[in-house]
Amino acid sequence: MSSAELYINLANICSNWNALNRLSNGSAGAVVKANAYGLGIKEVGISLAKAGARDFFVAVAEEGMQLRQALGQGPKIYVFSGHMTGDTPLIKNFDLIPLINSAEQLLFHVENSSNQMIGIQLDTGMNRLGMECAEYEALKDIITQLNPELIMSHLACADETSNPMNERQLNYFNEITNNINCRKSLAATGGILLGKQYHFDMTRPGIGLYGGKPYSSSKNVVKLKLPVIQIRTVLAGETVGYSNTWTAKKTTKVATLNSGYADGIFRCMSNKAMLYYNEIPCSIIGRISMDLIGVDVSNCKEDPDSLWLLNDKQEIDDLAYDANSIGYEILTALGNRYNRIYI
């Protein structure tokens, strides 16, 4: 085995979606942007559609095109970035629903694709994407005439259950959408866990589908096995890796593994993160380089031919802790050189 193996459990993704769908007061869509959080928009999209998902969310129209080609007609595909210059052929030809973010986008859509379905994205305090309240109120009559399929906003602090921003955004969203007759959506994964008052007609689970926090009941989705290229004995006083950042205090058996920061294993995890041989934790030693990692395998009873960076002992958020990051970044950074195995 020369390439690392990334195991992606589609059944567990679907199980997580079904669980979050059952928790939702309305129906659950599925966020598959960023190539389904790095795991494959085609494979993940098809599996979720078979599981019953009918509403999908992507970041840009090009992702929507890829998903439509995989799913065929039927499921609705919403585009968070709205209707950008150059998107019109994709929106028309692949039956995408842009989530309009501004007056300029609304005008552009009416001029270029007025017969195509739209959704509206509102800014309720995050100051990221979406129409401001005053902008929306000024355009409300035009928006109503266009009969939007969905009106949505995004919570800024849903992972912090006691943050007062959540209730402020909920009240604001209720206030400005009170008299519009279409489906509404406010909650992603964290919002689902805040309670049914945040659910409205549709929820939009993302990271919870893929085994990440804050949905603590999610099933693990990814495992990553790295091959060992070479094992050597390093004597006390010798160093490992660039810049001599690790020095052996005693005789140490060191395995060199075939992966590195080119594969999304962050350099900042050097001398911090663990890999596993069965149940045995093995420390990364020295700097992680582009293609190679040094690991202390002294505690292994035999010479391992591979080690696990992600498994049921160490999931994406555990690894993210060592990188001072979040599970989202671990997933979306996974490299293209892995041999991807869907199960």
Summary of the structure (lengths in Angstrom):
residues: 343
radius of gyration: 23.2
end to end distance: 18.9
largest distance: 76.4
contacts: 1165
relative contact order: 0.14
helix: 35%
strand: 23%
